[in-house]
């Protein structure tokens, strides 16, 4: 049985990539690529582990300051 959908107000302070992708309603691989291209704010790297700060992610508006998820930098 799968977990219930993640709500912004009940999510933990730091999200896994899978949780952040669900919250943003994007594919997990798309989010990994955007993180690799440094397009996502609030990413904390702990060795190979990635966590994303929930509040930073929720206040981020990707259309205004950075390329769209998955677009490469110019």
C-alpha positions in Angstrom: 0.0 0.0 0.0 1.4 3.4 -0.9 1.8 6.4 1.4 -0.8 9.2 1.3 0.0 12.2 -0.9 2.4 14.7 0.6 0.7 18.0 1.6 2.8 21.1 1.8 1.7 21.9 5.4 2.4 18.4 6.7 5.7 17.7 4.9 8.9 17.4 7.0 11.3 20.3 7.1 13.7 18.5 4.7 12.4 16.4 1.8 13.9 13.6 -0.1 14.0 14.0 -3.9 11.1 11.7 -4.2 9.0 13.7 -1.8 10.0 17.0 -3.4 9.1 15.7 -6.8 5.7 14.6 -5.6 5.1 18.0 -4.0 6.1 19.8 -7.2 4.2 17.3 -9.4 7.2 16.6 -11.6 9.0 13.4 -12.5 11.8 12.3 -10.0 14.3 12.1 -12.9 13.4 15.6 -14.0 14.1 16.9 -10.5 17.4 15.1 -10.2 18.5 16.7 -13.5 17.4 20.2 -12.3 19.4 19.6 -9.1 22.4 18.5 -11.1 22.1 21.7 -13.2 21.9 23.8 -9.9 18.4 25.0 -10.8 16.8 24.1 -7.5 17.4 26.1 -4.4 17.6 24.7 -0.9 19.4 21.5 -1.8 21.6 20.1 1.0 24.1 17.4 0.0 25.3 15.0 2.7 27.7 12.8 0.9 25.5 11.0 -1.7 22.3 11.9 0.1 20.2 14.9 -1.1 17.7 16.7 1.0 15.7 19.7 -0.1 14.5 22.4 2.3 10.7 22.4 2.2 10.1 26.1 2.9 12.7 27.2 0.3 11.2 24.9 -2.3 7.7 26.2 -1.6 8.6 29.9 -1.9 10.7 29.3 -5.0 9.1 30.4 -8.3 11.1 28.7 -11.0 9.6 30.7 -13.9 11.0 34.0 -12.7 14.7 33.5 -12.0 16.0 30.3 -13.5 15.5 28.1 -16.5 12.5 25.7 -16.4 13.1 22.3 -14.7 15.1 20.2 -17.1 16.2 23.1 -19.4 20.0 23.5 -19.6 21.8 26.7 -18.6 22.8 29.1 -21.3 
